[in-house]
Amino acid sequence: MEAGGLVSDELILSLIEEAISKPECSNGYLLDGFPRTVVQAEGLDRLLEGAGQHVDRVFQFRIDDDLLVRRVSGRRVHPASGRSYHVEFKPPKVPDVDDETGEPLVQRSDDNEDALRKRLAAFHECTEPVIQHYNVPDSYIFSVSIYLNVYRFIYRL
């Protein structure tokens, strides 16, 4: 993951299988960022079929890569507390210093521009066939520039 790669399909599918068997998923659940490839989609379809379930909605959010790089590469975290900051959108009072403790903030190793651009390239290459696999209606594809509140729309679905 630190080099910009993705987690294996088998691991993700096994985690999903475990999670959807829990009581808190009995009324439904949301998979965020999965599946990313047709192979993953087919694996998910088989897993869900075995559980007597199926994918009933798919949403795609299209966000400009440069905006994603800006958002992700600017994140900073206070490791001990988990408090998060952003150098541009939610800066600490003193750059690179936690507001509460005065301890240094860190940037996750996979939040750098090179790793993110690798992940984005892999994502784009594999995602369009997944959208075609699930035959997503145009009304479920959202283009996002800076911020788009689609909660109400999705909630109604």
Secondary structure, DSSP 4 states (H G I P E B T S, - for coil): -TTS----HHHHHHHHHHHHTSGGGTT----SS---SHHHHHHHHHHHHHTT-------EEEE-HHHHHHHHHTEEE-TTT--EEETTTB--SBTTB-TTT-PBPB--TT-SHHHHHHHHHHHHHHHHHHHHHHT--GGGEEEESS----HHHHHH-
